[in-house]
């Protein structure tokens, strides 16, 4: 019966919804508790339809408060929150919550209700007829790996923790809500069950394009699940970015330390040329060849990059070119046809380019042709060695 829902058209009652549309929008939102305790401080955030957004940060950073303001479990002190284009403070709070799925760590299944009754709870409150509710239960349970005929008439106490959490997920999906909130839903589970549910959740979100706001304290979980990770500290957003961008370009030391140097090191595939390039030794094209040789010996290099007064790369000179002429200027002997790379090129791509061209160094130039660095095979090996075999790194 899972086949009845074969795409996002089946999830959203109005049909397919495109990315780029705002589902949740925070505008200058703050939350201040008694005693002038500011839990959330002037937060601005745009969550698109179909995005999986993870809030993460140290205890007390405001991530859970931010999520709970979406369904008004906590109400903002100032600012505006919109869900589906509507100001939540202008909406009936009961209707708001019936349109938002919610999954918590403790699952929260009603023990006196069967699994089917738990799953169809919100559709029943919304006035769905019994046949439609029953059909929805039969559609949802197989999506999380549970046979409907086997589990629909059981009670929560008859299920394992992982199975109960699967029911919690289906209950949140049952009425096809605008957004699903998930508050550390897997943190109490054993590692294997937790990983299986993470895989299941990611698969469902990708298939049905659900908009999910997920709070976690586990960076590995956020990196695995999220389209966008929102790192918070002291009620403010420090950085909101894709997992790849977060790993590649943490905004500051706090983000880098929170991600953990071991995670950054464990992702050498995300390294760019800018991460490992070195400062090149350059020479003016008007310099004599003897002077160029002295510079090479002094700096212990076997090549010089030739640049003009604006740092634009003109060429390269090596002992081989100098030996052919011996007299004259660098401009007379330099090679001008060079293989180059850009700072944002993936390190693996740059390595492949060096390997195919039989090079042991690669000039790095920006969009304007200005020299910004040099990639050498030695620097590349050193960087990958540190990434793969770093010792003593702690989160």
C-alpha angles and dihedrals in degrees: 000000000000087000091076089078104054101158147346090298087070093048099051114054093213093055132252115358120203128228114251095055113115115241098167122024126181116196118187091325121179133174119200122182129200113299091037091281105164109209096170121026121202095315122189120186138152118205115193127216110272095018123136103214123185122199113206138166143115122307111289095021093123100251097126093041089052092052094045092053088065091070094029097248078133117024121218118251091212140355130046134282120193127193116190089351094304127114104243092213089061092052130086103260094222092052090045093055094045087058094051124069116223129195121180136187093253091051092222099218115167105248095208092054126079120242090259092051091050093050095047095045098107095040088053090051088049091055102253112164118250096253092053092047092050091049090051091054091051090050097048105044095063089051089068095041099264122125108234096214091051100045110026095086098039125101127239093252089063092060133078121244092260092049091049090053090051088055089049089056094049091048089054091050097043101096094036094245125203091242137005121218118205119189109198089308097173102037096100094051129095115263097256095048090044093053092047091052092047089055090047093049094048091049093050093046092050092048099045100029092230119178107236130184108195129186118203140156091205115093093194089056092049093048091050099046110028134092086190129019119205111202112200135191129176093351095308134102109247096181136352113192146128116281091253093050091046092052094043100041114020106187097229145345092281092058092043092051093044092051088048126237090244090062092047090049093046091062105064088152087070094054116112131204089258089061095061109019118121133217108271128224109242137191136196115250090233094059117112122250094244090055090050091054091050090051091051092051093045094048094037095232132131097216141034127210115224118223137169127230091280093052092251110156112246104168149298135269128200134176088264093064093043093050091058094059107015091187132061134045134311089254089062095060108023121121111237101184102082136165107232139176137204128245094247096052113120110256092234091056092049091049090052090051091051092047095050092047093044092236131149094196137033127197114231116217133177127230091278093054093253118146112246103163151331128253114209129184089236093054090047094052091046091052094048091046091054090047096049101036105026113149130204097021112146131188 
